[in-house]
Amino acid sequence: ERAIPGVETWDGETYRRSLDLPGGVGLVVLVASDDHVAARIELTSWSDLGVAVQRIRRLLDLDSDPAAVDSALGSDGALAPLVAAVPGRRAPASVDPYETAIRAVIGQQVSVAGARTVAGRIVEHVGRTFGETVDDVTRVFPRPEELAVAPDAAFSMPGARRDTIRRLAGAVADGDLELDVGSDPAVAHRQLLALKGIGPWTADYVVMRGLGHPDTFLTNDLGVRHALDRLGLAGEQGSRWAPWRSYAVHHLWAGPSEPSVPPAPERKQTHE
């Protein structure tokens, strides 16, 4: 439901997406089986193979230790049933923290379907073509320097949100915002909050999903708050689940829930 047209596809069995890599572009095809994920990678330059594999592993959180996470979170009485229901749950991250940040801003105050449409239009206007179409993967996500100067026609959204996206992309392009693998999460969080239009939820989400930080709790997320209410933990700030708070968030999101609620303003957003 969240796959950006042109950049990625999911048919219920296979996930495909383009990658913008140091030596060119790449196509990744992922298929999950019972005990592994098979990956097929097509690259412009094979020197990018290591980078592509690292991005896939980060996307799927394959370098975590699920047994350690389950042991810690499963010992908490409130989370124990959720952990037992889905043992080994991972906290998927991202192939590109910058892309995650842009997608988070696009998703502010719009539905999942709406965000997908808006992101697809941006990619269509600004994203470079992938070359030969491969299963509807036709473009790569726009680079920061490309999005920072994109025309108004590329943004089917309110002007304030458009300006936030340009501001965010420009900060990444200029090096004022460090969203790279290995970036200090605290520094990235501080730099994000310094940008007009970026609030605590977005900053937390980018650190958790974009940078793959294992210990970030989305205190202001509406879905998390509803889940905590159902568990009798209203007001909980997540400290009891350190150092695996990101995994706790995913268990709360995926647990028994009420019908989904469209994203609300920044301080009450659901995840995107």
C-alpha positions as CSV (number, residue, x, y, z in Angstrom):
1,E,0.0,0.0,0.0
2,R,3.0,2.3,0.6
3,A,5.0,1.4,-2.5
4,I,5.9,4.5,-4.5
5,P,4.9,4.0,-8.2
6,G,7.9,3.8,-10.5
7,V,10.4,3.2,-7.6
8,E,9.1,0.0,-6.0
9,T,6.5,-2.7,-6.4
10,W,5.0,-5.5,-4.3
11,D,2.8,-8.3,-5.7
12,G,2.3,-10.3,-2.5
13,E,5.3,-12.4,-3.0
14,T,8.1,-10.3,-4.5
15,Y,9.4,-6.9,-3.7
16,R,11.2,-4.9,-6.3
17,R,12.8,-1.5,-6.1
18,S,15.5,0.7,-7.7
19,L,18.6,1.9,-5.8
20,D,20.6,5.0,-6.4
21,L,24.2,3.9,-5.8
22,P,27.6,5.5,-5.9
23,G,28.5,3.9,-9.2
24,G,25.1,4.1,-10.9
25,V,21.7,2.6,-10.4
26,G,20.6,-0.8,-9.3
27,L,17.5,-3.0,-9.3
28,V,16.8,-5.3,-6.3
29,V,14.3,-8.2,-6.3
30,L,13.5,-9.8,-3.0
31,V,11.6,-13.0,-2.4
32,A,11.0,-14.4,1.1
33,S,10.9,-18.1,1.9
34,D,10.5,-19.9,5.2
35,D,14.1,-19.4,6.4
36,H,15.8,-16.8,4.1
37,V,15.3,-13.9,1.7
38,A,16.5,-14.5,-1.8
39,A,17.9,-11.4,-3.5
40,R,18.6,-10.8,-7.1
41,I,20.6,-7.6,-7.8
42,E,21.2,-6.0,-11.2
43,L,23.8,-3.2,-11.1
44,T,25.2,-0.6,-13.5
45,S,28.5,-1.1,-11.7
46,W,29.4,-4.3,-9.8
47,S,31.6,-2.2,-7.5
48,D,28.3,-1.2,-5.9
49,L,27.5,-4.8,-4.9
50,G,28.7,-4.4,-1.3
51,V,26.7,-1.2,-0.8
52,A,23.6,-2.7,-2.3
53,V,23.8,-5.8,0.0
54,Q,24.3,-3.6,3.0
55,R,21.2,-1.5,2.1
56,I,19.1,-4.6,1.7
57,R,20.3,-6.0,5.1
58,R,19.5,-2.7,6.7
59,L,16.1,-2.5,5.1
60,L,15.1,-5.9,6.4
61,D,17.0,-5.5,9.8
62,L,18.9,-8.7,9.1
63,D,21.9,-7.8,11.4
64,S,19.8,-7.7,14.5
65,D,19.7,-10.5,17.2
66,P,16.0,-11.4,17.4
67,A,16.6,-13.8,20.3
68,A,18.1,-11.0,22.4
69,V,15.3,-8.6,21.6
70,D,12.6,-11.3,22.4
71,S,14.3,-12.2,25.7
72,A,14.3,-8.6,26.8
73,L,10.8,-7.5,25.6
74,G,9.2,-10.9,26.4
75,S,10.1,-10.5,30.1
76,D,7.8,-7.4,30.2
77,G,4.3,-8.5,31.3
78,A,2.6,-6.0,29.0
79,L,4.5,-6.9,25.8
80,A,4.9,-10.6,26.5
81,P,1.8,-11.7,24.7
82,L,2.7,-9.6,21.6
83,V,6.2,-11.0,21.6
84,A,4.9,-14.6,22.0
85,A,2.5,-14.1,19.1
86,V,5.2,-13.0,16.7
87,P,8.6,-14.2,18.0
88,G,11.6,-12.8,16.1
89,R,9.9,-9.6,14.9
90,R,12.4,-7.3,13.3
91,A,12.4,-3.5,13.0
92,P,12.7,-2.8,9.2
93,A,14.7,0.3,8.4
94,S,15.5,1.8,5.0
95,V,17.7,1.7,2.0
96,D,18.2,5.5,2.3
97,P,17.6,7.6,5.4
98,Y,17.1,10.7,3.3
99,E,14.4,9.0,1.3
100,T,12.7,8.0,4.5
101,A,12.7,11.6,5.7
102,I,11.1,12.9,2.6
103,R,8.5,10.2,2.7
104,A,7.7,11.0,6.3
105,V,7.1,14.7,5.4
106,I,5.0,13.7,2.4
107,G,2.8,11.6,4.7
108,Q,2.0,14.3,7.1
109,Q,-1.8,14.7,7.5
110,V,-2.7,12.6,4.5
111,S,-3.8,9.0,4.0
112,V,-1.5,6.2,3.0
113,A,-3.0,6.2,-0.4
114,G,-2.7,9.9,-0.7
115,A,0.9,9.9,0.3
116,R,1.7,7.2,-2.2
117,T,0.1,9.2,-5.0
118,V,1.9,12.4,-4.1
119,A,5.3,10.6,-3.8
120,G,4.7,9.0,-7.2
121,R,4.1,12.3,-8.8
122,I,7.3,13.7,-7.3
123,V,9.2,10.8,-8.7
124,E,7.6,11.1,-12.1
125,H,8.5,14.8,-12.3
126,V,12.0,14.7,-10.7
127,G,13.3,11.1,-10.5
128,R,15.8,10.0,-13.2
129,T,14.7,7.2,-15.4
130,F,15.9,3.8,-14.6
131,G,16.5,2.7,-18.1
132,E,14.6,-0.3,-19.5
133,T,11.4,-0.8,-17.5
134,V,11.6,-3.8,-15.2
135,D,8.3,-4.9,-13.7
136,D,7.1,-1.2,-13.5
137,V,10.3,-0.1,-11.8
138,T,11.1,2.9,-14.0
139,R,12.9,5.5,-11.9
140,V,15.1,6.2,-9.0
141,F,14.1,8.3,-6.0
142,P,15.2,12.0,-6.6
143,R,18.5,13.0,-5.1
144,P,18.6,15.8,-2.5
145,E,20.1,18.3,-4.9
146,E,17.4,17.4,-7.5
147,L,14.5,17.7,-5.1
148,A,15.7,20.9,-3.5
149,V,15.3,22.8,-6.8
150,A,12.2,20.9,-8.2
151,P,9.5,23.0,-9.7
152,D,6.2,23.7,-7.9
153,A,4.4,21.4,-10.4
154,A,6.2,18.4,-8.9
155,F,4.5,18.9,-5.5
156,S,0.8,18.3,-5.3
157,M,0.6,19.4,-1.7
158,P,0.2,22.6,0.4
159,G,2.9,25.2,0.0
160,A,4.2,24.8,3.5
161,R,4.8,21.1,3.1
162,R,6.4,21.6,-0.3
163,D,8.8,24.2,1.3
164,T,9.6,21.8,4.1
165,I,10.6,19.1,1.6
166,R,12.8,21.5,-0.4
167,R,14.3,22.7,2.9
168,L,15.0,19.2,4.0
169,A,16.5,18.1,0.7
170,G,18.6,21.3,0.6
171,A,20.0,20.7,4.1
172,V,21.0,17.1,3.1
173,A,22.6,18.3,-0.2
174,D,24.5,21.1,1.6
175,G,25.7,18.8,4.4
176,D,23.9,20.7,7.1
177,L,21.8,17.5,7.8
178,E,23.7,14.3,8.1
179,L,21.4,11.3,7.2
180,D,23.9,8.6,6.4
181,V,24.5,5.1,7.8
182,G,26.6,5.6,10.8
183,S,25.3,9.1,11.5
184,D,25.0,10.0,15.2
185,P,21.3,9.6,15.9
186,A,21.3,12.3,18.5
187,V,23.0,14.7,16.1
188,A,20.6,13.8,13.3
189,H,17.6,14.3,15.6
190,R,18.8,17.7,16.6
191,Q,19.5,18.8,13.0
192,L,16.1,17.6,11.9
193,L,14.3,19.5,14.6
194,A,16.2,22.7,13.6
195,L,14.4,22.6,10.3
196,K,11.1,24.5,10.0
197,G,8.3,22.1,9.4
198,I,10.0,19.1,11.1
199,G,8.5,18.2,14.5
200,P,9.3,15.5,17.1
201,W,7.4,12.7,15.5
202,T,9.1,13.1,12.1
203,A,12.5,13.4,13.7
204,D,11.9,10.3,15.9
205,Y,10.6,8.4,12.9
206,V,13.5,9.2,10.7
207,V,16.0,8.2,13.4
208,M,14.1,4.9,14.0
209,R,13.3,3.9,10.4
210,G,15.8,5.9,8.3
211,L,18.9,5.3,10.5
212,G,17.7,2.0,11.8
213,H,18.3,3.0,15.4
214,P,17.1,0.2,17.7
215,D,16.1,2.3,20.7
216,T,13.8,5.0,19.5
217,F,10.2,5.3,21.0
218,L,7.6,7.3,19.1
219,T,6.0,8.9,22.1
220,N,3.7,11.1,20.0
221,D,2.5,8.5,17.6
222,L,-1.2,8.1,17.7
223,G,-1.1,4.3,16.9
224,V,1.4,3.8,19.7
225,R,-0.7,5.8,22.2
226,H,-3.8,3.8,21.3
227,A,-1.9,0.5,21.8
228,L,-0.6,1.7,25.1
229,D,-4.1,2.6,26.2
230,R,-5.4,-0.8,25.3
231,L,-2.6,-2.3,27.4
232,G,-3.4,-0.1,30.4
233,L,-0.2,1.8,30.0
234,A,-1.5,5.3,29.2
235,G,1.3,7.9,29.6
236,E,4.1,5.3,29.2
237,Q,7.2,6.9,27.6
238,G,8.9,3.6,26.7
239,S,11.9,3.7,29.0
240,R,11.0,0.2,30.4
241,W,11.8,-1.3,27.0
242,A,15.3,0.2,26.5
243,P,17.5,-0.6,24.7
244,W,15.0,-2.1,22.2
245,R,12.3,0.6,22.1
246,S,12.1,0.6,18.3
247,Y,11.1,-3.1,18.4
248,A,8.5,-2.3,21.1
249,V,7.0,0.3,18.7
250,H,6.7,-2.4,16.0
251,H,5.0,-4.8,18.4
252,L,2.6,-2.1,19.5
253,W,1.8,-1.1,15.9
254,A,1.2,-4.7,14.9
255,G,-0.8,-5.8,17.9
256,P,-4.6,-6.1,18.1
257,S,-5.9,-2.7,17.2
258,E,-8.9,-0.6,16.4
259,P,-9.6,0.4,12.7
260,S,-6.7,2.5,11.3
261,V,-6.8,6.2,11.8
262,P,-5.5,8.6,9.0
263,P,-2.4,10.6,10.0
264,A,-3.1,13.6,12.1
265,P,-1.0,16.7,12.6
266,E,2.7,16.4,13.5
267,R,2.2,15.8,17.2
268,K,-0.3,13.0,16.7
269,Q,0.8,11.3,13.5
270,T,0.5,7.6,12.8
271,H,3.4,6.0,11.1
272,E,4.2,6.4,7.4
